[in-house]
Amino acid sequence: MTDIEIARSTKLEKIVDIAKKVEIKEEDIEQYGKYKAKISDDVYERLKDKKDGKLVLVTAINPTPLGEGKTTMSIAIADGLRRIEKNSILALREPSLGPVFGIKGGAAGGGRVQIAPMEDINLHFTGDIHAMTVANNLLASLIDNHIYFGNELGFERVVWKRCLDLNDRQLREIETGLSGEKRIVPRHDKFDITVASEIMAIMCLATDIKDLKEKLGNILVGYNKQGEPIYAKQLKAEGAMTVLLKDALKPNLVQTLEHTPAIVHGGPFANIAHGCNSIIATKLALKLGDYVITEAGFGADLGAEKFMDIKCRKAGIKPDAVVLVATIKAIKYHGGVEKDKIQEENIEGIERGIDNVYRHIDNLKNKFGVNVIVALNRYVQDTEKEIEFLQEKLSEKGVELSLVEGWAKGGEGAIDIAEKLVKLTEQEENFHYIYESEDSIQTKIEKVATKVYGAKGVEYSEEALAEIKKIEELGYGHFPVCIAKTQYSFSDDPKNLECKGDYNIRIRDINLKTGAGFVVALAGKIMTMPGLPKVPSAESIDIDENGEIVGIF
């Protein structure tokens, strides 16, 4: 059966009954049909003095085109904890339409471990990302309208981009204002995908609607002739933007196929943004559940680093344990085994590729000081010999391995890791950040590059150095850094999988995000507007004669 067929064959519980499992009253939710709801702000206010549950972060080794199943693993663990009678809850990101119609497909789990209703979550859901797109583009239109009617603020350079929640490489570089009207000034411009926009980052880092409005007002939108910054609040834009986002700020409640409550809210990518769901959702989940399972995008060098250095720093939280997801085929891929031979038993390939696993373990245990367990997402072609070899190698490093079969068996296939996590979350940690807030921007970038990525050093373009100087002169040098880098490698070269020898991280540009409160460093050739593959998933998505959606996976 396909994922969508498995999802449809499962009888879901009404969302009011899911809410009751975590002490949410019916009057505290706004229902979007039978199986989706928005959670009222009153819930956190009522529970704010309650002790937080344990926070488990799910991350992964560097991803491959084969897929590692991080969301699938998160759902399996939450279901597994419920199987051993623990009050677990999920706090996950919302899928972007870009990957759904692109190469990756849906992001609601797979097999017997999915969040549902799967089609809704993967498509329009409750309209959050649409609201962010409109709020972003409203600000863009207000900027150009202001310039059209006299440019009282003296815009010399506009830095705010429009956005769209689709993969469209044609929009990476565009010309706007070509109508020929008398007062319209043509301009070279760019689009971002919505999930890489500052609006998405702000939504995920805001603590309440007042904080949201303040952050929106603080967005840097351009500079005048004197090089002085111009902010969204000078255009009186923050009020209307907040109105558009007031419902999107409320977390969404859904369920897994085994009826575990799941809060799904916010969805920045981790390669071009900060890669974590909203602070509001995570902090609420910590009040509702005894064990909160959350995830950070792509490999631990990206998502986990940004979770720790940006989200944890801003939210005042820390993980009680970290799950590092790996697959046999991904380890072999990192060991140089060709894709067409990846399903064959290959101990030598695992031995070469396991270095990727070791490096992530070292970062998590020794650089961040957190407790780690490796979760092996089992596939049918994995042999006992390969699994035993991996287990033995990890044991030598003092790290436990749990074999997880959630995709095929649901929560039952994750009981082992659930039991191990309960014990792991009770162990002491020595959590710390990679850099300090008072470090310079270059020092922060260099600490991440050398400590986390394993680079020898950092190379900067002249433009990047000039932008760093300007940012520090404006008084934003204390901001954390969000490095936009390829997800496929520790380096900034997606083809350098094994990362042998010395390599540098090349920073070609710097973007200041005064609303979100961080600095984006663009490394290598990373794009903030992805493109579609030669055969996009959109080609197989359809609706049948019964009105049922097909082709989402």
C-alpha positions in Angstrom: 0.0 0.0 0.0 1.1 3.6 -0.7 1.4 6.1 2.1 -1.8 7.8 1.1 -3.7 4.5 1.0 -2.4 3.6 4.5 -3.5 6.9 5.8 -7.0 6.6 4.3 -7.4 3.1 5.6 -7.0 4.4 9.2 -9.9 5.7 11.1 -9.0 9.0 12.7 -10.3 10.3 16.0 -12.1 13.6 16.1 -9.8 16.5 16.9 -11.7 17.3 20.1 -10.9 13.9 21.4 -7.2 14.2 20.5 -7.2 17.6 22.3 -8.5 16.0 25.5 -5.6 13.6 25.6 -3.3 16.6 26.4 -5.7 18.6 28.6 -6.9 20.9 25.9 -10.6 21.8 26.3 -13.0 21.9 23.4 -13.5 25.7 23.9 -9.7 26.1 23.5 -9.6 25.0 19.9 -10.8 26.4 16.6 -11.8 23.5 14.4 -10.9 23.3 10.7 -13.2 20.4 10.0 -13.2 17.2 12.0 -9.4 16.5 12.2 -7.6 19.8 12.3 -7.7 22.7 14.8 -5.9 25.8 15.9 -5.0 26.0 19.6 -6.0 29.1 21.5 -3.4 31.3 23.3 -5.3 30.7 26.6 -4.0 27.1 26.8 -0.3 28.2 27.4 -1.4 30.9 29.8 -3.4 28.4 31.9 -0.5 25.9 32.0 2.5 28.3 32.1 3.5 27.4 35.7 3.3 23.7 35.0 6.7 21.9 34.9 8.0 21.3 31.4 8.2 17.8 29.9 11.4 16.2 28.5 12.4 17.6 25.1 13.8 15.1 22.5 15.4 16.5 19.3 15.4 14.3 16.2 18.2 15.1 13.7 20.1 13.1 11.2 23.4 12.4 9.4 23.9 14.3 6.2 20.9 13.5 3.9 21.2 11.9 0.6 18.8 11.8 -2.4 17.7 8.4 -1.0 15.9 9.9 2.0 16.6 9.1 5.7 13.1 9.4 7.2 13.6 12.0 10.0 9.9 12.9 10.2 8.9 9.3 10.0 11.3 8.5 12.9 9.9 11.4 15.0 6.4 10.1 14.6 7.5 6.5 15.3 9.2 7.6 18.5 6.1 9.5 19.7 3.9 6.5 19.0 6.4 4.2 20.6 6.3 6.2 23.8 2.5 6.0 23.8 2.9 2.2 23.5 4.8 2.1 26.7 2.2 4.4 28.3 4.1 7.7 28.3 2.3 11.0 27.6 4.1 11.9 24.4 3.3 14.7 22.0 4.9 15.8 18.7 6.0 19.3 17.7 6.8 19.3 14.0 7.2 21.6 11.0 4.6 22.2 8.4 5.5 21.0 4.9 6.2 23.5 2.1 4.5 23.1 -1.3 8.0 23.5 -2.9 9.2 20.0 -2.0 5.7 18.5 -2.3 5.6 19.3 -6.0 9.3 19.0 -6.4 11.7 16.2 -5.7 11.2 15.3 -2.1 7.4 14.8 -2.0 5.3 15.1 1.1 6.6 15.6 4.7 4.0 14.0 6.9 5.9 10.7 7.6 5.4 7.4 5.8 4.1 3.9 6.0 2.4 3.2 9.4 3.9 6.4 11.0 2.2 9.4 9.6 0.5 12.6 10.8 -3.0 13.0 9.4 -5.0 14.1 7.5 -1.9 13.6 5.3 -3.2 15.3 2.1 -4.3 18.4 4.0 -1.1 18.8 5.9 1.0 18.5 2.7 -1.1 20.9 0.8 -2.9 24.0 2.1 -3.3 22.8 5.7 -4.8 25.7 7.7 -3.4 28.4 5.4 -0.4 29.4 7.5 2.2 29.5 4.7 -0.3 31.3 2.4 -0.7 34.0 5.1 3.0 34.4 5.4 3.4 34.7 1.6 0.7 37.4 1.5 2.1 39.3 4.5 5.6 39.2 2.9 4.3 40.5 -0.4 2.1 43.2 1.2 5.3 44.7 2.7 6.9 44.5 -0.8 4.0 46.3 -2.4 4.0 49.0 0.4 7.7 49.7 -0.3 7.2 50.1 -4.0 4.0 52.2 -3.4 5.9 54.5 -1.1 8.6 55.0 -3.7 6.0 55.6 -6.4 4.3 58.4 -4.4 7.4 60.4 -3.7 9.9 58.3 -1.8 9.7 60.4 1.4 12.0 57.9 3.3 14.6 58.3 0.5 15.0 54.6 -0.5 18.2 54.2 -2.4 18.4 50.4 -2.1 15.6 48.0 -1.5 16.6 44.7 0.2 13.2 43.2 0.8 12.3 40.4 -1.6 9.0 39.0 -2.7 8.3 35.3 -2.0 6.3 32.3 -3.3 5.9 28.8 -1.7 6.9 26.9 -4.8 10.1 25.9 -6.4 10.6 28.3 -9.3 14.2 29.0 -10.5 12.9 31.5 -13.0 12.2 33.9 -10.1 15.8 33.8 -8.7 16.7 36.9 -10.7 14.0 39.2 -12.2 13.4 42.7 -13.4 10.4 44.5 -12.0 8.5 47.7 -12.7 8.6 47.4 -16.5 5.2 48.9 -17.2 6.6 52.1 -18.5 4.5 54.2 -16.2 6.0 57.6 -15.5 6.9 57.3 -11.8 7.7 53.6 -11.7 11.4 52.9 -11.4 12.5 49.5 -12.9 14.6 47.4 -10.5 16.6 44.2 -10.6 15.0 42.0 -7.9 14.7 38.4 -6.6 12.2 36.0 -5.1 12.7 33.7 -2.1 10.7 30.6 -1.4 8.3 31.5 1.4 9.9 29.0 3.9 13.2 30.8 3.5 11.6 34.3 4.0 12.1 36.4 7.1 8.4 36.2 7.8 8.7 32.5 8.3 11.6 33.0 10.7 9.8 35.6 12.6 6.7 33.5 12.9 8.8 30.6 14.3 10.7 32.8 16.8 7.9 35.1 18.0 6.6 34.4 21.5 3.1 36.0 21.2 1.2 38.4 19.0 2.7 41.5 20.6 6.2 40.1 20.0 5.2 39.2 16.4 4.1 42.8 15.7 7.3 44.2 17.1 9.5 41.9 15.1 7.6 42.7 11.9 8.1 46.4 12.5 11.8 45.8 13.0 12.3 44.2 9.5 15.0 46.0 7.6 13.6 46.8 4.1 16.2 49.1 2.6 18.7 51.9 2.9 18.7 55.6 2.0 21.4 57.6 0.2 23.3 58.1 3.5 23.4 54.3 4.0 21.0 54.5 6.9 18.6 51.6 7.4 14.8 51.8 6.7 12.5 49.6 8.7 9.0 48.2 8.0 7.6 50.3 10.9 8.5 53.5 9.1 6.1 52.4 6.4 3.4 51.6 9.1 3.3 48.1 7.7 3.5 46.0 10.9 -0.2 46.4 11.8 -1.7 45.1 8.6 0.9 42.3 8.4 0.0 41.2 12.0 -3.6 41.1 11.0 -2.8 38.8 8.1 -0.8 36.6 10.5 -2.9 36.5 13.6 -4.4 33.1 12.9 -1.2 31.7 11.4 0.5 32.4 14.7 -1.7 29.9 16.5 -0.3 26.3 16.5 -2.1 23.6 14.6 -3.3 20.4 16.3 -3.5 17.1 14.3 -2.8 13.4 15.1 -0.7 10.5 14.1 -2.3 7.3 12.6 -2.1 5.9 16.1 -3.9 9.0 17.5 -0.9 10.6 19.2 -1.4 14.4 19.5 0.8 16.4 17.1 1.4 20.1 17.0 2.5 21.1 13.5 3.5 24.7 13.1 6.0 26.7 11.1 8.3 25.3 8.5 11.6 26.9 7.6 14.2 24.9 5.6 17.4 24.2 7.5 19.8 24.6 4.5 18.6 28.2 3.7 16.8 29.1 6.9 16.9 28.1 10.6 15.1 24.8 10.2 12.9 24.4 13.3 9.2 24.6 14.1 7.9 27.5 16.1 8.9 28.4 19.6 5.2 28.9 20.5 4.5 25.3 19.4 7.5 23.7 21.2 6.9 25.6 24.5 3.2 24.7 24.4 4.0 21.1 23.8 6.4 21.1 26.8 3.4 22.0 29.0 1.1 19.5 27.4 3.3 16.3 27.2 5.8 14.5 29.5 7.9 13.8 26.4 8.0 16.2 23.4 9.5 14.9 20.2 10.6 17.6 17.8 12.9 17.7 14.8 15.3 20.0 13.0 15.8 20.0 9.3 18.4 18.1 7.2 21.7 16.9 8.9 22.8 17.8 12.4 25.4 20.2 11.0 22.5 22.4 9.8 19.2 21.8 11.6 20.6 20.7 15.0 23.2 23.5 15.1 20.6 26.1 14.4 18.2 24.5 16.8 20.8 24.8 19.6 22.5 28.1 18.7 19.4 30.1 17.5 16.2 28.5 18.8 17.3 27.3 22.2 19.2 30.5 22.8 16.1 32.6 22.0 13.5 30.3 23.7 15.5 29.5 26.8 15.2 25.7 26.3 17.5 22.8 25.7 17.0 19.2 24.5 17.1 16.4 27.1 18.3 13.9 24.5 19.1 13.9 20.7 18.2 11.1 18.3 20.6 10.9 15.3 18.8 9.2 12.4 20.8 7.1 10.0 20.1 4.4 7.3 22.4 1.7 6.1 22.0 2.9 2.5 22.9 6.6 3.4 26.0 5.4 5.3 27.1 3.4 2.2 26.3 6.4 0.0 28.6 8.6 2.1 31.2 5.8 1.7 31.2 6.3 -2.0 28.9 3.3 -3.0 27.1 4.1 -6.2 23.3 4.4 -6.1 22.7 1.4 -8.3 24.7 -0.8 -5.9 23.4 0.7 -2.7 21.0 -2.2 -2.0 23.8 -4.8 -2.1 25.5 -5.9 1.1 28.7 -3.9 1.5 30.5 -3.8 4.8 33.5 -1.9 3.3 31.1 0.9 2.1 29.7 1.1 5.6 33.2 1.3 7.1 34.1 4.2 4.8 30.8 6.0 5.3 30.4 5.6 9.0 32.8 8.6 9.5 29.8 10.8 8.7 27.9 9.3 11.6 31.0 9.6 13.9 31.4 13.3 13.1 27.8 14.1 13.9 28.0 12.1 17.2 31.2 14.0 18.1 29.5 17.4 17.4 26.4 16.6 19.4 28.2 14.9 22.4 31.4 16.9 22.6 30.6 20.3 21.0 27.0 20.8 22.3 27.3 18.4 25.3 24.0 16.6 24.8 23.1 12.9 25.2 22.8 11.0 21.8 21.3 7.8 20.6 21.6 6.6 17.0 18.3 5.4 15.5 18.7 3.1 12.5 15.7 3.5 10.2 15.5 -0.1 8.9 14.9 -0.9 5.3 14.0 -4.4 4.0 17.3 -4.8 2.1 19.4 -4.2 5.2 21.2 -7.4 6.2 21.8 -8.7 9.7 25.6 -8.6 9.0 25.5 -4.9 8.1 23.3 -4.0 11.2 25.6 -6.0 13.5 28.7 -4.3 12.1 27.2 -0.9 12.6 26.1 -1.7 16.1 29.6 -3.0 17.0 31.3 0.2 15.6 28.9 2.5 17.5 29.4 0.5 20.7 33.1 1.2 20.4 32.3 4.9 20.5 30.1 4.5 23.6 26.9 5.2 21.7 23.7 3.1 21.7 22.0 2.0 18.5 18.3 1.3 18.3 16.8 -0.5 15.3 13.6 1.2 14.4 10.9 -0.3 12.2 8.2 2.3 12.5 7.5 2.5 8.8 6.4 -1.2 8.7 5.1 -1.7 12.2 4.1 1.7 13.5 4.7 2.5 17.2 5.3 -1.2 17.9 8.5 -0.9 15.8 9.8 2.0 18.0 9.3 0.5 21.5 13.0 -0.2 21.9 14.1 3.4 21.2 11.2 4.7 23.3 12.4 2.7 26.3 16.0 3.8 25.7 15.0 7.4 25.4 13.2 7.5 28.7 16.5 6.4 30.4 18.6 8.7 28.3 16.6 11.8 29.1 17.3 11.2 32.8 21.0 11.4 32.4 22.9 14.6 33.1 24.1 16.8 30.2 26.6 19.6 29.8 24.7 21.6 27.2 26.4 24.7 25.7 26.4 26.8 22.5 29.0 26.7 19.8 29.6 30.5 20.1 28.7 33.3 22.5 26.4 36.2 21.7 29.2 38.7 22.3 31.5 37.1 19.7 31.9 39.1 16.5 30.0 37.9 13.4 33.1 36.5 11.8 34.1 34.7 15.0 30.6 33.1 15.1 30.8 32.0 11.5 34.3 30.7 12.0 33.4 28.7 15.1 30.5 27.0 13.4 32.7 26.3 10.3 35.6 24.9 12.2 33.9 23.2 15.1 30.8 21.9 13.4 31.7 21.6 9.7 35.3 20.6 10.4 36.6 23.2 7.9 40.1 24.5 8.1 38.9 28.1 7.8 36.5 30.6 6.2 36.9 32.6 3.0 34.8 35.8 2.6 34.0 37.7 -0.5 34.6 41.5 -0.4 30.8 42.0 -0.4 30.4 39.8 2.6 33.1 41.5 4.6 31.6 44.9 3.7 28.2 43.8 4.9 29.6 42.4 8.1 31.2 45.7 8.8 28.0 47.6 8.2 25.9 45.2 10.4 28.3 45.6 13.3 28.3 49.4 12.9 24.5 49.4 13.0 24.8 47.5 16.4 23.6 44.1 15.4 26.9 42.2 15.9 25.3 40.3 18.9 22.9 38.5 16.6 23.3 34.7 16.1 24.3 33.5 12.7 22.3 31.3 10.3 24.6 29.8 7.7 22.9 28.9 4.4 24.8 25.8 3.2 24.3 22.7 1.2 22.7 19.9 3.3 24.5 17.1 1.5 28.0 17.6 2.9 29.8 19.0 5.9 31.6 21.3 3.4 29.9 23.8 1.1 30.4 21.5 -1.9 27.4 19.1 -2.3 29.7 16.7 -4.2 32.3 16.5 -1.4 30.6 13.8 0.6 33.6 12.2 2.4 35.2 15.6 3.3 38.7 14.2 3.3 41.6 16.6 3.6 41.4 20.4 4.2 38.6 22.6 3.0 37.4 26.1 3.6 33.8 27.4 3.8 33.3 30.2 1.4 30.9 33.0 2.4 29.8 34.9 -0.6 27.1 37.2 0.9 25.6 38.3 4.2 21.9 39.2 4.8 20.8 41.0 8.0 17.4 39.9 9.4 16.6 42.5 12.0 13.0 41.3 12.5 14.0 37.7 13.1 17.1 38.7 15.0 19.8 36.9 13.2 22.4 37.2 10.4 22.3 34.9 7.4 25.6 33.9 5.8 25.3 32.5 2.3 27.9 29.8 1.7 28.9 28.3 -1.6 26.2 28.2 -4.3 23.2 27.8 -2.0 20.0 29.3 -3.4 17.1 30.7 -1.4 14.7 29.9 -4.3 15.0 26.2 -5.2 14.2 24.8 -8.7 12.2 21.8 -9.8 13.8 18.5 -10.9 13.6 17.2 -14.5 10.6 15.1 -13.5 8.8 16.9 -10.6 6.4 15.2 -8.2 3.7 17.5 -9.5 3.5 15.3 -12.7 2.2 12.4 -10.7 -0.2 14.3 -8.4 -3.8 14.1 -9.6 -7.4 13.8 -8.5 -9.4 10.7 -9.5 -13.1 10.3 -10.5 -14.1 10.0 -6.9 -12.6 13.3 -6.0 -9.7 11.6 -4.1 -6.1 13.0 -4.3 -3.5 10.6 -5.7 0.2 10.8 -6.1 1.3 12.4 -2.9 4.0 10.4 -1.2 
